Amino acid sequence: MELGMISSTWLDTKVGRLDGIRTAKQIGFDTYDIFEDPLDIDDATRKLIKDTCAEVGLPIRSVVCVAFGIVDFNPSVRRFTLDRIKAYVDQGAFFGARNVLLVVGEYYWDGEVFPRQAIWDMAKDLVRQAGEYAQSKGLEIVLELEPFTEALLKDVDTLAQFVREVDVPAVRANADISHLHLADASFEDVAKLKGLIGHIHLSDCDGKVHGDMPAGMGVTPIKEYLAAIRDTGYDGTVSIELEYSPDPDKIVEWAQRAYDGTAAIMRELGVRP
């Protein structure tokens, strides 16, 4: 497996966009995921990102898109959301990425105004269209499990069900390891995603709330979850997700600790030299 990281690590820190790429390579990461809204950056910035990654030898594997408009009942918002996701796909294709990591929305109004099934069906329809567009561009859409009460894809069962109901080969699952733990997924539950996993996020947490900490700082059984993912046959990229360091001035040390802890676990499992 490759060990990568997401560029969101550097948000609100002293490490800039291009320095973040170079620092990730210096730490030892194999790959890089880009958290940049294509509607907020220009072509010149995109080219700088691509050229810098090529310069240091850090291939881009994923672009990260949070798109809560997927479940909005207003047609205009849904049209904009689909166009925005397509812009992420185009940006990913420019970068040579393999996928767009997509975060879908949540149920709203307690399901009393818009029924939950209607929200679920709206999400499926839009993700299906996004998946077909991604497939036409040679990319995949990978959907992240979000371990929150009202999230559409809040556990392994709903994630697997959603991917199967969308029924587009280019729509797959992202098994975020700390999210699996927060969703109370057993190691056996991971097997339900066999053949569906397209990307992995990895971080630690305290077992109670979303944390995105370096491996070893929390209580997540990372080794056991990663072994279960390996046993599904997945052999792709594992991207470390770190956000909101308690000491932004020490963000490089934070990222180094995450790399060291995760690389050690991967070596123990025989999935990294």
Wavefront OBJ file of the C-alpha trace (Angstrom):
o trace
v 0.000 0.000 0.000
v 1.061 3.587 -0.598
v 1.141 6.029 2.312
v -0.108 9.503 1.479
v -1.431 12.588 3.205
v -4.091 15.233 2.543
v -3.098 18.845 1.959
v -5.716 20.039 4.477
v -3.071 19.273 7.116
v -1.511 22.649 6.381
v -4.667 24.779 6.577
v -4.349 27.740 8.973
v -0.674 26.991 9.654
v 2.599 28.637 8.711
v 3.189 26.029 5.991
v 2.065 27.328 2.608
v 0.494 25.456 -0.292
v 3.700 24.638 -2.201
v 5.908 24.294 0.877
v 3.376 21.751 2.135
v 4.002 19.576 -0.908
v 7.761 19.722 -0.463
v 7.476 19.076 3.278
v 5.251 16.036 2.713
v 7.909 14.563 0.439
v 10.684 15.329 2.927
v 8.759 13.582 5.698
v 8.579 10.471 3.529
v 5.052 10.330 2.103
v 4.531 8.480 -1.182
v 1.453 10.335 -2.452
v -0.615 13.465 -1.920
v -4.331 14.307 -1.853
v -5.493 17.815 -2.729
v -8.069 19.730 -0.679
v -8.661 22.725 -2.958
v -12.024 23.915 -4.260
v -11.666 24.270 -8.049
v -14.011 27.275 -7.926
v -11.677 29.071 -5.521
v -8.338 28.627 -7.301
v -7.259 29.572 -10.812
v -5.489 27.655 -13.558
v -2.117 29.153 -12.659
v -2.417 27.879 -9.084
v -3.502 24.448 -10.302
v -0.462 24.281 -12.557
v 1.847 25.271 -9.688
v 0.407 22.478 -7.545
v 0.756 19.923 -10.331
v 4.275 21.042 -11.299
v 5.504 21.093 -7.694
v 4.182 17.583 -7.036
v 5.892 16.387 -10.220
v 9.102 18.186 -9.290
v 9.406 16.428 -5.931
v 8.020 13.094 -7.099
v 4.758 13.096 -5.143
v 1.882 11.806 -7.308
v -1.620 13.122 -6.605
v -4.081 10.335 -5.885
v -7.283 12.083 -4.760
v -9.073 15.424 -4.655
v -11.390 16.027 -1.697
v -14.887 17.472 -2.158
v -17.446 18.217 0.561
v -20.818 18.626 -1.186
v -23.765 18.924 1.186
v -25.814 20.339 -1.688
v -26.204 16.746 -2.876
v -29.223 16.429 -0.576
v -30.698 19.888 -1.141
v -34.286 19.751 -2.448
v -33.896 22.951 -4.498
v -33.233 22.063 -8.161
v -30.970 25.093 -8.651
v -28.735 24.063 -5.753
v -28.575 20.501 -7.004
v -27.623 21.656 -10.503
v -24.882 23.853 -9.060
v -23.679 21.004 -6.831
v -23.408 18.593 -9.751
v -21.531 21.197 -11.804
v -19.201 21.778 -8.854
v -18.505 18.040 -8.457
v -17.786 17.849 -12.191
v -15.286 20.692 -11.714
v -13.580 18.564 -9.056
v -13.485 15.649 -11.493
v -11.936 17.884 -14.149
v -9.414 19.180 -11.629
v -8.600 15.625 -10.589
v -8.091 14.633 -14.218
v -5.724 17.592 -14.696
v -3.737 16.462 -11.649
v -3.649 12.850 -12.819
v -5.598 11.764 -9.735
v -7.438 8.478 -9.404
v -10.545 9.685 -7.613
v -12.678 12.422 -6.139
v -13.294 11.814 -2.448
v -16.896 12.897 -1.938
v -18.577 13.763 1.355
v -22.359 13.744 0.995
v -24.801 15.431 3.328
v -27.091 14.596 6.211
v -30.773 14.096 6.857
v -32.458 17.351 7.857
v -35.601 18.555 9.636
v -35.708 15.181 11.419
v -37.226 13.684 8.286
v -40.546 15.369 9.086
v -40.692 17.729 6.084
v -38.718 15.766 3.513
v -38.888 12.017 4.197
v -35.584 10.276 4.748
v -36.194 7.983 1.789
v -36.663 11.016 -0.466
v -33.358 12.493 0.726
v -31.628 9.137 0.211
v -33.024 8.877 -3.316
v -32.004 12.456 -4.199
v -28.463 11.693 -3.058
v -28.342 8.495 -5.097
v -29.523 10.259 -8.224
v -26.931 13.014 -8.034
v -24.066 10.693 -7.037
v -25.001 8.403 -9.922
v -24.695 11.311 -12.351
v -21.391 12.368 -10.777
v -20.114 8.803 -10.994
v -20.999 8.493 -14.657
v -19.190 11.763 -15.386
v -16.135 10.648 -13.395
v -16.118 7.343 -15.241
v -16.104 9.172 -18.573
v -12.975 11.021 -17.421
v -11.181 7.911 -16.138
v -11.692 8.685 -12.425
v -13.741 7.238 -9.593
v -15.988 8.822 -6.991
v -15.209 7.443 -3.517
v -17.752 8.091 -0.771
v -16.659 8.708 2.796
v -18.286 7.102 5.802
v -19.233 9.923 8.214
v -19.897 8.658 11.771
v -22.523 11.234 12.725
v -26.088 10.611 13.851
v -27.832 12.142 10.832
v -25.237 11.384 8.170
v -26.579 9.467 5.192
v -23.516 7.208 5.096
v -23.024 6.801 8.835
v -21.916 3.164 9.039
v -20.576 0.278 6.988
v -24.001 -1.140 6.152
v -25.458 2.098 4.790
v -22.269 2.903 2.891
v -22.224 -0.510 1.212
v -25.960 -0.323 0.481
v -25.655 3.151 -1.048
v -22.744 2.180 -3.315
v -24.593 -0.914 -4.523
v -27.830 0.984 -5.145
v -26.039 3.690 -7.133
v -24.704 0.821 -9.244
v -22.041 2.680 -11.212
v -18.651 0.910 -11.387
v -16.812 4.199 -10.809
v -18.638 4.876 -7.503
v -16.853 3.215 -4.618
v -16.282 3.508 -0.865
v -13.708 5.286 1.260
v -13.193 3.460 4.544
v -11.932 6.106 6.969
v -10.335 4.189 9.842
v -11.117 6.528 12.742
v -14.642 6.911 11.358
v -15.039 3.133 11.387
v -14.149 3.177 15.067
v -16.511 6.048 15.887
v -19.274 4.213 14.016
v -18.691 1.133 16.227
v -17.794 -1.005 13.219
v -16.387 -4.407 14.082
v -13.378 -5.746 12.217
v -15.724 -8.310 10.664
v -17.946 -5.463 9.388
v -15.100 -4.276 7.176
v -15.477 -7.440 5.095
v -18.850 -6.092 3.913
v -16.882 -3.570 1.845
v -14.934 -6.246 -0.034
v -14.619 -5.203 -3.657
v -16.079 -1.753 -2.963
v -13.128 0.150 -1.452
v -11.462 2.743 -3.647
v -9.491 4.793 -1.129
v -8.582 4.879 2.577
v -8.296 7.719 5.080
v -6.406 7.097 8.301
v -6.235 8.995 11.567
v -6.679 8.403 15.279
v -9.316 9.654 17.714
v -10.318 9.382 21.367
v -13.116 6.940 20.593
v -15.808 9.498 21.393
v -15.565 12.420 18.975
v -14.076 13.133 15.554
v -10.400 13.870 16.067
v -8.053 13.382 13.063
v -4.993 12.840 15.260
v -1.708 11.077 14.435
v -1.688 7.314 14.893
v -0.918 6.376 18.497
v -2.353 9.521 20.065
v -5.828 8.047 20.538
v -7.507 4.710 21.087
v -8.435 3.658 17.538
v -7.344 0.048 16.824
v -5.700 1.162 13.600
v -3.641 -1.983 13.052
v -6.672 -4.260 13.337
v -8.834 -2.146 11.010
v -6.046 -1.864 8.469
v -5.520 -5.636 8.603
v -9.235 -6.127 7.954
v -9.032 -3.723 4.992
v -6.002 -5.596 3.658
v -7.938 -8.837 3.943
v -10.628 -7.464 1.588
v -7.941 -7.421 -1.101
v -7.464 -3.655 -1.075
v -3.895 -2.651 -1.941
v -4.214 1.015 -2.858
v -3.494 4.318 -1.149
v -3.821 5.029 2.568
v -4.014 8.791 3.091
v -3.406 10.315 6.496
v -5.967 12.955 7.431
v -4.790 15.522 9.972
v -6.667 18.681 10.802
v -6.657 21.343 13.486
v -3.434 20.594 15.313
v -3.541 21.854 18.919
v -0.282 23.677 18.199
v -0.247 24.922 14.571
v 3.344 26.100 14.969
v 4.370 22.453 15.347
v 2.343 21.127 12.431
v 5.400 19.599 10.722
v 6.210 17.598 13.854
v 2.533 16.586 14.014
v 2.678 15.306 10.424
v 6.000 13.550 11.027
v 4.541 11.777 14.049
v 1.554 10.681 11.991
v 3.815 9.356 9.239
v 6.112 7.492 11.622
v 3.282 5.869 13.566
v 1.337 4.828 10.488
v 4.357 3.589 8.538
v 5.338 1.411 11.506
v 1.866 -0.174 11.609
v 1.938 -0.790 7.865
v 5.330 -2.457 8.110
v 4.075 -4.690 10.921
v 1.211 -5.786 8.658
v 3.543 -6.407 5.732
v 1.839 -3.876 3.491
v 4.762 -1.450 3.326
v 8.480 -2.125 2.825
l 1 2 3 4 5 6 7 8 9 10 11 12 13 14 15 16 17 18 19 20 21 22 23 24 25 26 27 28 29 30 31 32 33 34 35 36 37 38 39 40 41 42 43 44 45 46 47 48 49 50 51 52 53 54 55 56 57 58 59 60 61 62 63 64 65 66 67 68 69 70 71 72 73 74 75 76 77 78 79 80 81 82 83 84 85 86 87 88 89 90 91 92 93 94 95 96 97 98 99 100 101 102 103 104 105 106 107 108 109 110 111 112 113 114 115 116 117 118 119 120 121 122 123 124 125 126 127 128 129 130 131 132 133 134 135 136 137 138 139 140 141 142 143 144 145 146 147 148 149 150 151 152 153 154 155 156 157 158 159 160 161 162 163 164 165 166 167 168 169 170 171 172 173 174 175 176 177 178 179 180 181 182 183 184 185 186 187 188 189 190 191 192 193 194 195 196 197 198 199 200 201 202 203 204 205 206 207 208 209 210 211 212 213 214 215 216 217 218 219 220 221 222 223 224 225 226 227 228 229 230 231 232 233 234 235 236 237 238 239 240 241 242 243 244 245 246 247 248 249 250 251 252 253 254 255 256 257 258 259 260 261 262 263 264 265 266 267 268 269 270 271 272 273
